[in-house]
Amino acid sequence: MPSAQDLYATNKTFAELGVADQLCAVLSAQHITTAFPIQAMTIADALAGRDICGKAKTGSGKTLGFGLPMLQRIADGESFSASSGGPARPRGLVLLPTRELAVQVHEVLEPLGKALGLHVNAVYGGADIERQIKSIHKGCDVIIATPGRLIDLGDRGEVNVENLDVLVLDEADRMADMGFMPQVEWVLRRIAEHPHQTLLFSATLDGAVDRLVKRYLNDPVFHEVASDTQTVSLMVHHFLNVHQMDRIKVASTICNSYGKTIIFCRTKRGADRLVEQLAKEGVNAAAIHGDLRQSQREKALADFSADRLAVLVATDVAARGLHIDGVDCVMHFDPPEDQKAYLHRSGRTARAGSTGVVVSLLLWNQIIEAEVIMRRLGLKRPIVEVFSNNPHLKDLASWDPTMEDSVL
């Protein structure tokens, strides 16, 4: 099996890929020197103005892969961001599925844009729209947006996307899953007559995403990195049969053994209930889901990212596209919907070449679901009955359950 370094690192510097000196200086100050494969594959083509279709998982480095060439090409052209009394007319637009991803991409691109004299704005639902309008009135070269909020601003006459030079569709498969494709096409129809570049990134290229590529991209270059099997192979997978009355104690024992753990639940109510139950076991956890205020979600993510919070309990929708470094363990407290959801959830760990532990807690009536997912992913792992006093729960990374008598 290739090493993590082989899978994710390259010897290409950003300067060798044609990235401007100002941008390289910002990256160097952040100790970012060599490109990941998706960056090495896409940056030169994107700087040349080609449409790109990139197949890559969340956490593979896509943000710089599209962000660096987008900012550089916009900075090299004429600016239309200043407008007196009319709508903002951004030159670049990044469309993505969730508020959290919009915030994260903005955090990466804003200092890079500033180095080139560009205004980079983020607009998304759940936040004060008047404050966002005030921000784009100060300058708007690039907008990072969720589809619904962008359309709200368009309907208010605050943003006009018809002069876009670069459009990025990030996590296109997630936008398809979440029903955003009609809103994405709302944007694409408005820029169809204006010459522009489209950079599309997605973990899969089937269904609605494939139709999008065929209809709207112009002679795209295709790039692909890190297959599912490679991604899965960097994780240690455990499938544990637990008992209903002992499940919380099993979960808390695992959480207490790791620095950072993300736990997935299927429902918002289930996530809130689990946070309360973990607190009774002495585990400091917070939830993120769609019913929480944006400020609450952002605080939970900030605390988790800064190691002030050990456990984040998330629903699938709230966690789509999250990029958090150093997640040691992902726990499926409730089974995922299917194998794609398992991969997406599990992909919060073992990012950028590191390893991670993925553990599924299964009640007796969930075992068949887990077996179907494993079969579809080609995972051959035993399902082991455990109790909260099992010493292996404190070191799942090195445990080989095939040696256990309790294998089902």
PyMOL commands that set and color helices and strands:
alter all, ss='L'
color gray80, all
select helices_A, chain A and resi 4-8+21-29+37-47+62-75+99-115+129-137+147-155+172-177+181-190+207-216+228-233+244-255+268-280+294-305+316-319+339-346+364-377+391-394+396-398+401-403
alter helices_A, ss='H'
color red, helices_A
select strands_A, chain A and resi 52-55+92-95+120-123+142-145+166-169+197-202+221-224+235-241+261-265+285-288+311-315+329-332+356-362+383-385
alter strands_A, ss='S'
color yellow, strands_A
deselect
rebuild
show_as cartoon
